């Protein structure tokens, strides 16, 4: 069995999100040999907070701005969004941002995309919530077209976005910027099989659901003439991060491997930003290097 790759969420939102902590976590992630680091998107928070973390603090750093900074203070770790809200982004601006990021980071971008769900974010972005799925599909198609390395002059004609023949340059450093899809629903799984390079799952407590989800992805990929083997199955794993948890953490990773997970994104309970940094270093030395 191939050893899993390990990613980690860094604290870009909530009570412990701050500049000093983000710098420490990004550098520690690079130094400890993690494959990837991830940041989450939230554009606004309702005045009456509707999530546990936002009730403590509504702070959330913008993902691409933050990753551009992180790219400059790291050398090896991949840079991912878990997830960027695709239907709320202007696709030509997003294409330019990601291409620039990928070039300047020497090919380290992984673009994790999701549909979003918070009504307030769609209202302020002037995007109908009911259009989120087709807009996401079209955004992915748009990105793929303008990033094609075999042509500088690009064009696109879709339901929501149109681009008459234009020059798009620079292209991303990677031949194919990975697009990983977040979501647990059947449409999200099918979208992954049809369009994605990876699936971002949260169901670490239910390996059977991951296995079933991967099978949906496989069937959709094969129906579209795509190779399922080229699609990364990633799962977020939430841990206490204590040394006493080492053996159980290893077993949990092994169980995820058994159902086809090849990328494990860890997240820890923590008391502060510095506590989180300590735990990510400890996990790398006590668990990650066991594989």
Buried (B, 14 or more C-beta within 10 A) or exposed (E): EEEBBBBBBBBBBBBBBBEEBBBBBBBBBBBBEBBBBBBBBBBBBEEEEEBEBBEEBBBBBEBBEBBBBBBEEBEEBBBBBBBBBBBBBEBBEBBBBBBBBBBBBEEBBBBBBBBBEBEEBBEEBEBEBEBBBEBBBBBBBBBBBBBBEEEEEBEBEBEBBEBEEEEBEEBBBBEEBBBBBBBBEEEBBBBBBBBBBBBBBBBBEBBEBBBBBBBBBBBBBEEEEBEBEEBBBBBBBBBEBEEEBBEEBBEBBEEBBEBBBBBBBBBBEBEEBBBBBBBBBBBBEBBBEEB
